[in-house]
Each structure stands twice: as structure tokens, then as C-alpha cells.
Amino acid sequence: MTTAGAPDERLGSAGAPGPTAGAPGEGLGSAGAPDPTMGAPGVGPGSAGAPGGPGPLLVVVDMQRVFGEPSSPWYTPGFDSVVEPVRRLVAAFEHRVAFTRFLVPEVPEGSWTGYYELWPFARETAAAPLLELVPPFAGAPYPLVEKPTFSKWGPELRALAGESRTLVLCGVATDCCVIATAIPAADAGMYVRVVADACRGVDAAAHERALAVMAGFPPQIEVTTVEREVQRELSHGPPHGPPGSG
């Protein structure tokens, strides 16, 4: 693999383009674009369908080997440190969980053409295994939303969230795919909670910058913590509506 500086997703970080200009984003060597015929559009094979029960949907963003393995050009520093916080959230939310992962199209179009010219390793067949989720999440019986874009927002997450209209985001990278999912979701009328200590960015500064941007969109977006989200679930409240309502 070609070593290419800092990891995948980033918001204007040095060393690699940000999400507005082709950050080393996620999506390597997939066998093709995600198959929109598998359940809801963009929901991958092996999905368990819509999560059960009322309440917000936990969305685990792109916890993939390509961001978790130090030898990867898109390694996200601190990735290992969020595996346990994410696992704790998954256990707390039980069946109201969805995972996402980034894929690459067979033929990139538009600005993505230049993006993959910067990161040619991503389209190599040998890179495909890195696209899988990391343990302990690989093979988990949850819906898997797969998209060849930084943002994972779309009709799939809207349908999975149900009447709660609330997403709770964790994963990587704060400064690319997390923020790229949060803002469009909020713009579409969703409530979004971003679990700061269950996310990581290209570095600590980029992580904090992205959190600061998202915190500037109240009441649509709230920055929260693992402990607060677990306690919300344990207490079965507050009602899962507007952030900060309890």
C-alpha cells in the first residue's frame, strides 16, 4: 500500500485534503458500489432490518480496518481507544443500532476521480479486506448502511430512526464522515447527538474543531458523552426528542 500521510477523513487537516477537497476518505478496493437492492437503499447484506423499539438510533460510523490498522495509509490515531466506548454504546442501545461503512464505486465520477488519483491504493483489489468492520463489530447482526460518500445520511438512516427522528453518532472520523453525516441529517430535520468521547479525528485538534462546528447547530445537533448516553438508556429517558430535553 502506498503510505499517504495522515488518515482518512478530515476537516481541513494538513497533509491531506479535507472532505470538501478529497480527504483520504474511506472506501477502498470494494467490489463495486453498494447494492441499493439489499433491503432499504444502501443497506448492506446481512442486515437485520429496522432496529426494534422506540428511541434514538445509534449510528456507528465507519469502524473499519482501514482506519484502525496502523499500517494503513488512512489510519486514524486513537482508533483503538474508541472501540470499547463504542462497544459500550452498542450494548446500551441494544437493537436500535446501525453501522456504516464507506465503499468505492467501480468508476469514480466528478471530483471523486481526482480523489482516487490521490489515493490509488484504495481501488486495488488487495485493499478490499481493509474495508471490513473491525472486531468486535464484524458480522454483528445490525443494519449496515454502505455508501461511497463521506456522508452516510440518506433515506436508509431516516427509515431506521423511525419516529424518534434522532441519530446518536459515534465512530470515525469526527472531522470527515461524522460531521458530514451530522450536518445534512440536521438540515433534513433530524435531531443529532454526537458522542464526543466515542469519536476520533485525524488528530486531537481536528477532532475538537469538528466538535466545535457541530456544537454551533443547536438544537438540531448536541455534543454529548458516552456516560450521558448510557445513563439515558438505563433510565429509559428522557423522551428521545430534542437534544438537551432532559
Helices and strands as residue ranges (DSSP letters): E 57-61, H 65-68, H 79-93, E 97-102, H 111-118, G 120-123, G 125-131, E 144-147, H 155-161, G 162-164, E 166-172, I 174-178, H 179-187, E 191-200, H 204-215, E 221-224, H 226-234
